[in-house]
Amino acid sequence: MKRLNISSGAPWESIVGYSRAVRVGPHVHVSGTTAVNGEGALVSADDPYGQTVYILSKIEKALHEAGAELKDVVRTRIYVTDVTDWDEVGRAHGEVFGQIRPAATLVEVSSLLEPEMLVEIEVDAFCGEVTL
């Protein structure tokens, strides 16, 4: 099967050695995604709901570049630095995935890359086999 690596263009992808997303056959895996915009600035500081909304829009863009859609997502993994934010993060997740209902995990972690980052999300999708 062919492999398609999707890049966000971030300079740290080549330094760390990862891709924003990878598609192999019908499987798409989107890397952990935070609320950092194209200029490297954090979006919605101190707002877990706002960060989650922004993250999910970035994930949707990566999925589209890989030939997939949000409806193809079968699993989400959500990392939060404060588990009491679960309701705000869950509300944003539910607004996107309420009808899709992928398998989901939400866990608290001690920190993310930057202290202002409150949420990180990764997803796996399964879409029909297409020729890349």
KOLBAVO-580483 format. One record per residue: x, y, z of N, C-alpha, C in turn; residue number from 1; residue in one letter. Coordinates in steps of 0.1 Angstrom, whole numbers, padded with zeros to 4 digits. Example, Ala and Ser with C-alpha at 12.3 -4.5 7.8 and 13.67 -1.06 7.14 Angstrom:
<sites>
SITE / n_X / n_Y / n_Z / ca_X / ca_Y / ca_Z / c_X / c_Y / c_Z / fipa / drenti
SITE / 0132 / -0057 / 0078 / 0123 / -0045 / 0078 / 0132 / -0033 / 0078 / 1 / a
SITE / 0128 / -0022 / 0071 / 0137 / -0011 / 0071 / 0129 / 0000 / 0079 / 2 / s
</sites>
This chain:
<sites>
SITE / n_X / n_Y / n_Z / ca_X / ca_Y / ca_Z / c_X / c_Y / c_Z / fipa / drenti
SITE / 0008 / -0012 / 0000 / 0000 / 0000 / 0000 / 0009 / 0012 / 0000 / 1 / m
SITE / 0004 / 0023 / -0006 / 0011 / 0035 / -0007 / 0009 / 0042 / 0007 / 2 / k
SITE / 0019 / 0050 / 0010 / 0019 / 0058 / 0022 / 0019 / 0073 / 0018 / 3 / r
SITE / 0010 / 0081 / 0024 / 0010 / 0095 / 0021 / 0012 / 0103 / 0035 / 4 / l
SITE / 0023 / 0110 / 0035 / 0026 / 0119 / 0047 / 0021 / 0133 / 0044 / 5 / n
SITE / 0013 / 0138 / 0054 / 0008 / 0151 / 0053 / 0016 / 0160 / 0063 / 6 / i
SITE / 0020 / 0171 / 0058 / 0028 / 0181 / 0066 / 0020 / 0193 / 0068 / 7 / s
SITE / 0022 / 0199 / 0080 / 0016 / 0212 / 0083 / 0025 / 0223 / 0079 / 8 / s
SITE / 0038 / 0220 / 0076 / 0048 / 0230 / 0073 / 0055 / 0235 / 0085 / 9 / g
SITE / 0052 / 0230 / 0097 / 0059 / 0234 / 0109 / 0073 / 0230 / 0109 / 10 / a
SITE / 0082 / 0239 / 0113 / 0097 / 0235 / 0112 / 0100 / 0223 / 0121 / 11 / p
SITE / 0093 / 0221 / 0132 / 0097 / 0211 / 0141 / 0093 / 0197 / 0136 / 12 / w
SITE / 0085 / 0196 / 0125 / 0082 / 0182 / 0120 / 0095 / 0175 / 0115 / 13 / e
SITE / 0104 / 0182 / 0108 / 0116 / 0176 / 0104 / 0126 / 0174 / 0115 / 14 / s
SITE / 0126 / 0183 / 0125 / 0135 / 0182 / 0136 / 0131 / 0170 / 0145 / 15 / i
SITE / 0118 / 0168 / 0148 / 0113 / 0157 / 0156 / 0112 / 0144 / 0148 / 16 / v
SITE / 0109 / 0146 / 0135 / 0107 / 0134 / 0127 / 0093 / 0129 / 0127 / 17 / g
SITE / 0083 / 0137 / 0124 / 0069 / 0133 / 0124 / 0061 / 0140 / 0113 / 18 / y
SITE / 0049 / 0135 / 0111 / 0040 / 0141 / 0101 / 0028 / 0146 / 0108 / 19 / s
SITE / 0021 / 0156 / 0103 / 0008 / 0160 / 0108 / -0002 / 0149 / 0108 / 20 / r
SITE / -0002 / 0142 / 0096 / -0010 / 0130 / 0095 / -0003 / 0120 / 0085 / 21 / a
SITE / -0008 / 0108 / 0086 / -0002 / 0097 / 0077 / -0014 / 0089 / 0073 / 22 / v
SITE / -0015 / 0087 / 0060 / -0025 / 0078 / 0054 / -0018 / 0066 / 0048 / 23 / r
SITE / -0022 / 0054 / 0051 / -0018 / 0042 / 0045 / -0031 / 0034 / 0042 / 24 / v
SITE / -0033 / 0032 / 0029 / -0046 / 0026 / 0025 / -0058 / 0034 / 0030 / 25 / g
SITE / -0067 / 0027 / 0037 / -0079 / 0034 / 0042 / -0077 / 0040 / 0056 / 26 / p
SITE / -0065 / 0039 / 0061 / -0063 / 0043 / 0075 / -0056 / 0057 / 0075 / 27 / h
SITE / -0061 / 0066 / 0083 / -0055 / 0079 / 0085 / -0053 / 0081 / 0100 / 28 / v
SITE / -0041 / 0085 / 0103 / -0037 / 0088 / 0117 / -0032 / 0103 / 0118 / 29 / h
SITE / -0039 / 0110 / 0126 / -0035 / 0124 / 0128 / -0028 / 0126 / 0141 / 30 / v
SITE / -0016 / 0132 / 0140 / -0008 / 0133 / 0152 / -0014 / 0142 / 0163 / 31 / s
SITE / -0009 / 0141 / 0175 / -0014 / 0150 / 0185 / -0014 / 0164 / 0181 / 32 / g
SITE / -0025 / 0171 / 0183 / -0027 / 0185 / 0177 / -0030 / 0194 / 0189 / 33 / t
SITE / -0024 / 0205 / 0189 / -0026 / 0216 / 0199 / -0031 / 0228 / 0192 / 34 / t
SITE / -0035 / 0238 / 0200 / -0041 / 0250 / 0195 / -0031 / 0261 / 0191 / 35 / a
SITE / -0021 / 0257 / 0184 / -0011 / 0267 / 0179 / -0014 / 0270 / 0164 / 36 / v
SITE / -0015 / 0283 / 0161 / -0018 / 0286 / 0147 / -0005 / 0286 / 0138 / 37 / n
SITE / -0007 / 0290 / 0126 / 0004 / 0289 / 0116 / 0016 / 0298 / 0119 / 38 / g
SITE / 0014 / 0308 / 0127 / 0024 / 0317 / 0131 / 0031 / 0313 / 0144 / 39 / e
SITE / 0027 / 0301 / 0150 / 0033 / 0296 / 0162 / 0027 / 0302 / 0175 / 40 / g
SITE / 0016 / 0309 / 0174 / 0009 / 0315 / 0186 / -0002 / 0306 / 0191 / 41 / a
SITE / -0003 / 0306 / 0204 / -0014 / 0298 / 0210 / -0027 / 0305 / 0208 / 42 / l
SITE / -0038 / 0298 / 0204 / -0051 / 0303 / 0202 / -0059 / 0299 / 0215 / 43 / v
SITE / -0067 / 0309 / 0220 / -0076 / 0307 / 0231 / -0069 / 0303 / 0244 / 44 / s
SITE / -0059 / 0311 / 0248 / -0052 / 0308 / 0260 / -0062 / 0308 / 0272 / 45 / a
SITE / -0061 / 0300 / 0282 / -0069 / 0299 / 0293 / -0084 / 0295 / 0290 / 46 / d
SITE / -0086 / 0289 / 0278 / -0099 / 0285 / 0274 / -0099 / 0271 / 0268 / 47 / d
SITE / -0102 / 0261 / 0276 / -0101 / 0247 / 0270 / -0112 / 0245 / 0259 / 48 / p
SITE / -0123 / 0251 / 0260 / -0133 / 0249 / 0250 / -0128 / 0255 / 0237 / 49 / y
SITE / -0123 / 0268 / 0237 / -0118 / 0274 / 0225 / -0106 / 0267 / 0219 / 50 / g
SITE / -0097 / 0262 / 0228 / -0086 / 0254 / 0222 / -0091 / 0241 / 0215 / 51 / q
SITE / -0101 / 0235 / 0221 / -0106 / 0222 / 0215 / -0113 / 0225 / 0202 / 52 / t
SITE / -0120 / 0236 / 0201 / -0127 / 0239 / 0188 / -0116 / 0242 / 0178 / 53 / v
SITE / -0106 / 0249 / 0181 / -0095 / 0252 / 0171 / -0088 / 0240 / 0167 / 54 / y
SITE / -0085 / 0231 / 0177 / -0078 / 0219 / 0174 / -0086 / 0210 / 0165 / 55 / i
SITE / -0099 / 0209 / 0167 / -0107 / 0200 / 0158 / -0108 / 0206 / 0144 / 56 / l
SITE / -0107 / 0219 / 0143 / -0107 / 0225 / 0129 / -0093 / 0222 / 0122 / 57 / s
SITE / -0082 / 0222 / 0130 / -0069 / 0218 / 0124 / -0070 / 0203 / 0120 / 58 / k
SITE / -0075 / 0195 / 0128 / -0076 / 0181 / 0125 / -0085 / 0178 / 0113 / 59 / i
SITE / -0096 / 0185 / 0112 / -0104 / 0184 / 0100 / -0096 / 0188 / 0087 / 60 / e
SITE / -0088 / 0198 / 0088 / -0080 / 0202 / 0076 / -0070 / 0191 / 0073 / 61 / k
SITE / -0064 / 0185 / 0083 / -0054 / 0174 / 0080 / -0061 / 0162 / 0074 / 62 / a
SITE / -0073 / 0159 / 0079 / -0081 / 0148 / 0074 / -0084 / 0150 / 0059 / 63 / l
SITE / -0088 / 0162 / 0056 / -0092 / 0166 / 0042 / -0080 / 0164 / 0033 / 64 / h
SITE / -0068 / 0168 / 0037 / -0056 / 0167 / 0029 / -0052 / 0152 / 0027 / 65 / e
SITE / -0057 / 0144 / 0036 / -0054 / 0129 / 0035 / -0066 / 0122 / 0027 / 66 / a
SITE / -0076 / 0130 / 0023 / -0087 / 0124 / 0016 / -0098 / 0118 / 0025 / 67 / g
SITE / -0098 / 0123 / 0037 / -0108 / 0118 / 0047 / -0116 / 0129 / 0052 / 68 / a
SITE / -0127 / 0126 / 0060 / -0136 / 0136 / 0066 / -0137 / 0132 / 0080 / 69 / e
SITE / -0143 / 0142 / 0088 / -0146 / 0140 / 0102 / -0155 / 0127 / 0104 / 70 / l
SITE / -0164 / 0125 / 0095 / -0173 / 0113 / 0096 / -0165 / 0100 / 0095 / 71 / k
SITE / -0153 / 0100 / 0091 / -0145 / 0088 / 0090 / -0137 / 0085 / 0103 / 72 / d
SITE / -0137 / 0094 / 0112 / -0130 / 0093 / 0125 / -0136 / 0081 / 0133 / 73 / v
SITE / -0127 / 0072 / 0137 / -0132 / 0061 / 0145 / -0127 / 0061 / 0159 / 74 / v
SITE / -0117 / 0069 / 0162 / -0111 / 0070 / 0176 / -0105 / 0084 / 0178 / 75 / r
SITE / -0108 / 0090 / 0190 / -0101 / 0102 / 0194 / -0094 / 0099 / 0207 / 76 / t
SITE / -0083 / 0106 / 0209 / -0076 / 0106 / 0222 / -0074 / 0120 / 0226 / 77 / r
SITE / -0079 / 0123 / 0238 / -0078 / 0137 / 0242 / -0070 / 0138 / 0255 / 78 / i
SITE / -0060 / 0147 / 0255 / -0051 / 0149 / 0266 / -0054 / 0163 / 0272 / 79 / y
SITE / -0057 / 0163 / 0285 / -0059 / 0176 / 0291 / -0050 / 0178 / 0303 / 80 / v
SITE / -0046 / 0190 / 0306 / -0038 / 0192 / 0318 / -0045 / 0194 / 0331 / 81 / t
SITE / -0059 / 0195 / 0329 / -0067 / 0196 / 0341 / -0080 / 0189 / 0338 / 82 / d
SITE / -0082 / 0177 / 0344 / -0094 / 0169 / 0341 / -0107 / 0176 / 0345 / 83 / v
SITE / -0107 / 0186 / 0353 / -0119 / 0193 / 0356 / -0124 / 0201 / 0344 / 84 / t
SITE / -0116 / 0202 / 0333 / -0120 / 0209 / 0321 / -0127 / 0199 / 0312 / 85 / d
SITE / -0130 / 0187 / 0316 / -0136 / 0177 / 0308 / -0149 / 0181 / 0301 / 86 / w
SITE / -0157 / 0189 / 0309 / -0170 / 0193 / 0304 / -0169 / 0203 / 0292 / 87 / d
SITE / -0160 / 0212 / 0293 / -0158 / 0222 / 0282 / -0152 / 0215 / 0270 / 88 / e
SITE / -0142 / 0206 / 0272 / -0136 / 0199 / 0261 / -0146 / 0189 / 0255 / 89 / v
SITE / -0153 / 0182 / 0264 / -0163 / 0173 / 0259 / -0174 / 0180 / 0251 / 90 / g
SITE / -0178 / 0192 / 0255 / -0189 / 0199 / 0248 / -0184 / 0202 / 0234 / 91 / r
SITE / -0172 / 0207 / 0232 / -0166 / 0210 / 0219 / -0165 / 0197 / 0211 / 92 / a
SITE / -0160 / 0186 / 0217 / -0159 / 0173 / 0210 / -0173 / 0169 / 0206 / 93 / h
SITE / -0183 / 0170 / 0214 / -0196 / 0166 / 0211 / -0203 / 0173 / 0200 / 94 / g
SITE / -0199 / 0186 / 0199 / -0205 / 0195 / 0188 / -0200 / 0190 / 0174 / 95 / e
SITE / -0188 / 0184 / 0174 / -0182 / 0179 / 0162 / -0186 / 0164 / 0160 / 96 / v
SITE / -0185 / 0156 / 0170 / -0186 / 0142 / 0169 / -0199 / 0136 / 0175 / 97 / f
SITE / -0209 / 0144 / 0178 / -0221 / 0139 / 0185 / -0229 / 0129 / 0177 / 98 / g
SITE / -0229 / 0130 / 0163 / -0236 / 0121 / 0155 / -0226 / 0110 / 0150 / 99 / q
SITE / -0213 / 0112 / 0150 / -0203 / 0103 / 0145 / -0200 / 0093 / 0156 / 100 / i
SITE / -0198 / 0098 / 0168 / -0196 / 0090 / 0180 / -0184 / 0080 / 0179 / 101 / r
SITE / -0172 / 0085 / 0176 / -0161 / 0076 / 0176 / -0158 / 0071 / 0190 / 102 / p
SITE / -0150 / 0060 / 0191 / -0144 / 0056 / 0204 / -0136 / 0068 / 0209 / 103 / a
SITE / -0136 / 0071 / 0222 / -0129 / 0083 / 0227 / -0123 / 0080 / 0240 / 104 / a
SITE / -0111 / 0086 / 0242 / -0104 / 0085 / 0255 / -0101 / 0100 / 0259 / 105 / t
SITE / -0103 / 0103 / 0272 / -0098 / 0116 / 0277 / -0090 / 0113 / 0290 / 106 / l
SITE / -0078 / 0118 / 0290 / -0069 / 0115 / 0301 / -0062 / 0128 / 0305 / 107 / v
SITE / -0059 / 0129 / 0318 / -0052 / 0141 / 0323 / -0037 / 0137 / 0323 / 108 / e
SITE / -0029 / 0147 / 0318 / -0015 / 0146 / 0318 / -0009 / 0157 / 0326 / 109 / v
SITE / 0003 / 0155 / 0331 / 0009 / 0165 / 0340 / 0012 / 0178 / 0332 / 110 / s
SITE / 0015 / 0178 / 0319 / 0018 / 0190 / 0312 / 0018 / 0186 / 0297 / 111 / s
SITE / 0017 / 0197 / 0289 / 0019 / 0195 / 0274 / 0032 / 0203 / 0271 / 112 / l
SITE / 0035 / 0205 / 0258 / 0047 / 0211 / 0254 / 0049 / 0225 / 0260 / 113 / l
SITE / 0039 / 0233 / 0261 / 0039 / 0247 / 0266 / 0029 / 0248 / 0278 / 114 / e
SITE / 0032 / 0255 / 0288 / 0023 / 0255 / 0300 / 0009 / 0261 / 0296 / 115 / p
SITE / 0007 / 0269 / 0286 / -0005 / 0275 / 0282 / -0014 / 0265 / 0274 / 116 / e
SITE / -0008 / 0254 / 0269 / -0016 / 0244 / 0262 / -0024 / 0236 / 0272 / 117 / m
SITE / -0037 / 0236 / 0270 / -0045 / 0229 / 0279 / -0050 / 0216 / 0274 / 118 / l
SITE / -0050 / 0214 / 0260 / -0056 / 0203 / 0253 / -0047 / 0199 / 0242 / 119 / v
SITE / -0047 / 0186 / 0240 / -0040 / 0180 / 0228 / -0049 / 0168 / 0223 / 120 / e
SITE / -0051 / 0167 / 0210 / -0060 / 0157 / 0205 / -0054 / 0150 / 0193 / 121 / i
SITE / -0055 / 0137 / 0193 / -0051 / 0129 / 0181 / -0063 / 0120 / 0177 / 122 / e
SITE / -0063 / 0117 / 0164 / -0075 / 0109 / 0159 / -0070 / 0099 / 0149 / 123 / v
SITE / -0078 / 0088 / 0148 / -0076 / 0078 / 0138 / -0089 / 0077 / 0130 / 124 / d
SITE / -0087 / 0076 / 0117 / -0099 / 0075 / 0108 / -0097 / 0063 / 0099 / 125 / a
SITE / -0108 / 0059 / 0094 / -0109 / 0048 / 0084 / -0118 / 0052 / 0073 / 126 / f
SITE / -0113 / 0053 / 0061 / -0121 / 0057 / 0050 / -0119 / 0047 / 0039 / 127 / c
SITE / -0128 / 0047 / 0029 / -0127 / 0037 / 0018 / -0113 / 0038 / 0011 / 128 / g
SITE / -0109 / 0027 / 0006 / -0097 / 0026 / -0001 / -0098 / 0034 / -0014 / 129 / e
SITE / -0088 / 0043 / -0015 / -0087 / 0051 / -0028 / -0072 / 0050 / -0033 / 130 / v
SITE / -0071 / 0053 / -0045 / -0057 / 0053 / -0051 / -0051 / 0067 / -0048 / 131 / t
SITE / -0040 / 0067 / -0042 / -0033 / 0080 / -0039 / -0024 / 0084 / -0050 / 132 / l
</sites>
